Amino acid sequence: MLVKANTIFNESCLEGLAKMESESVDLIFTDPPYYQFRAQNVTSLKNHKDVVTEFDFDGYDSEEEYLEFILAVLQECYRVAKPGASGYFFCGDDFVSYINRLVAQAGFNFRKVIHWHKTNPFPAIHTRKMFANSMELIVHFSKGSPNTWNHKHVNEMHNFIETPICMGKERSKHKTQKPLKVCIPYIEISSNFGDLILDPFMGSGTTAVAAALLGRNYIGFELNPEYVEIAHNRLKEVQVKKIKG
């Protein structure tokens, strides 16, 4: 490959993906920035920690431009994925139908929507007159039929997982950090020891940390230098723990 494995690059994923060799990745696992179009005109909510207003992300200020960007990323992911590679793509319930179509449009086979129930979601603000956002979705897809499918106990093979949101010592400054408990099971199922896992939106580095803990390799891209530093620090902690045994 043209880019070094076990590295998080501080650059746009489209720029980084363009440098990668075709059919070099065993698994795609990513949590992209969400486009929260409902929050654009609700200024009182923009600073609330459970509302991520990503409509200015990378200069995209419309739903259409955001979806075009996500499609471009998925198309590059399809190119670099090996035949039989799986992918997992976090999304909100208001965008899952769009993501399902974009996944297919990029060339992947849609497989299933996984439901993550957060047992301790942030409470809804009363003025919103909405229920607490306790559910997040993960779109599972593959390039053809999955080559790797490591079965767990039957009770662990549901399209539903229940965990708290990221908290305690694991929590960083990243607003939408995903807990390792909701990522590790799917990485175990859809990859093997030594495989290469791609995360185009690395954020605080949860995919990389999970890969390191499981003996997989990783490669990722992240625009925010502060998040890259957080990810590097988390990876150093993993290495220290491994050395200590």
VENJO-V882239 format. One record per residue. N is the residue number from 1. RES is the residue in one small letter. SS is DSSP state (A for helix, B for strand, O for the rest). PSI is psi in whole degrees, -180 to 180 (none if undefined). Layout:
BEGIN
n;res;ss;psi
N;RES;SS;PSI
N;RES;SS;PSI
END
This chain:
BEGIN
n;res;ss;psi
1;m;O;159
2;l;O;-12
3;v;O;149
4;k;O;133
5;a;O;163
6;n;O;44
7;t;B;141
8;i;B;118
9;f;B;134
10;n;O;76
11;e;O;168
12;s;O;139
13;c;A;-34
14;l;A;-38
15;e;A;-43
16;g;A;-44
17;l;A;-34
18;a;O;-21
19;k;O;-9
20;m;O;148
21;e;O;149
22;s;O;147
23;e;O;51
24;s;O;-4
25;v;B;137
26;d;B;-26
27;l;B;140
28;i;B;128
29;f;B;113
30;t;B;153
31;d;O;90
32;p;O;162
33;p;O;138
34;y;O;146
35;y;O;102
36;q;O;78
37;f;A;-26
38;r;A;-21
39;a;A;-7
40;q;O;-39
41;n;O;17
42;v;O;80
43;t;A;-28
44;s;A;-15
45;l;A;-11
46;k;O;-25
47;n;O;2
48;h;O;136
49;k;O;-13
50;d;O;7
51;v;O;109
52;v;O;110
53;t;O;94
54;e;O;16
55;f;O;-13
56;d;O;3
57;f;A;124
58;d;A;25
59;g;A;2
60;y;O;117
61;d;O;21
62;s;O;156
63;e;A;-40
64;e;A;-44
65;e;A;-38
66;y;A;-47
67;l;A;-35
68;e;A;-40
69;f;A;-46
70;i;A;-40
71;l;A;-43
72;a;A;-40
73;v;A;-45
74;l;A;-36
75;q;A;-39
76;e;A;-38
77;c;A;-40
78;y;A;-41
79;r;A;-43
80;v;A;-13
81;a;B;141
82;k;B;153
83;p;B;131
84;g;B;-3
85;a;B;145
86;s;B;165
87;g;B;149
88;y;B;129
89;f;B;108
90;f;B;145
91;c;B;163
92;g;O;162
93;d;O;-22
94;d;O;-9
95;f;O;1
96;v;A;-37
97;s;A;-37
98;y;A;-47
99;i;A;-40
100;n;A;-43
101;r;A;-39
102;l;A;-39
103;v;A;-47
104;a;A;-40
105;q;A;-32
106;a;O;-13
107;g;O;-10
108;f;O;162
109;n;B;121
110;f;B;136
111;r;B;-50
112;k;B;153
113;v;B;125
114;i;B;136
115;h;B;120
116;w;B;114
117;h;B;119
118;k;B;119
119;t;O;-15
120;n;O;59
121;p;O;159
122;f;O;140
123;p;O;147
124;a;O;145
125;i;O;136
126;h;A;-38
127;t;A;-16
128;r;A;-21
129;k;O;50
130;m;O;159
131;f;O;157
132;a;O;141
133;n;O;86
134;s;O;5
135;m;B;133
136;e;B;152
137;l;B;154
138;i;B;119
139;v;B;122
140;h;B;131
141;f;B;172
142;s;B;159
143;k;O;91
144;g;O;-157
145;s;O;136
146;p;O;131
147;n;O;-34
148;t;O;126
149;w;O;89
150;n;O;99
151;h;O;138
152;k;O;-170
153;h;O;147
154;v;A;-34
155;n;A;-13
156;e;A;3
157;m;O;28
158;h;O;160
159;n;O;45
160;f;B;133
161;i;B;143
162;e;B;117
163;t;B;163
164;p;O;164
165;i;O;168
166;c;O;130
167;m;O;177
168;g;A;-147
169;k;A;-25
170;e;A;-25
171;r;O;135
172;s;O;-169
173;k;O;-10
174;h;O;126
175;k;O;-32
176;t;O;33
177;q;O;131
178;k;O;140
179;p;O;149
180;l;A;-32
181;k;A;-26
182;v;A;-9
183;c;A;-43
184;i;A;-44
185;p;A;-40
186;y;A;-32
187;i;A;-38
188;e;A;-41
189;i;A;-39
190;s;A;14
191;s;O;165
192;n;O;167
193;f;O;130
194;g;O;-7
195;d;O;161
196;l;B;125
197;i;B;130
198;l;B;133
199;d;B;103
200;p;O;-21
201;f;O;77
202;m;O;-29
203;g;O;-127
204;s;O;3
205;g;O;18
206;t;A;-41
207;t;A;-44
208;a;A;-42
209;v;A;-44
210;a;A;-43
211;a;A;-46
212;a;A;-40
213;l;A;-31
214;l;A;3
215;g;O;25
216;r;O;163
217;n;B;161
218;y;B;160
219;i;B;140
220;g;B;169
221;f;B;142
222;e;O;126
223;l;O;-33
224;n;O;115
225;p;A;-30
226;e;A;-41
227;y;A;-37
228;v;A;-43
229;e;A;-42
230;i;A;-45
231;a;A;-44
232;h;A;-41
233;n;A;-39
234;r;A;-38
235;l;A;-35
236;k;A;-39
237;e;A;-38
238;v;A;-44
239;q;A;-40
240;v;A;-44
241;k;A;-38
242;k;A;-40
243;i;A;-41
244;k;A;-16
245;g;O;none
END
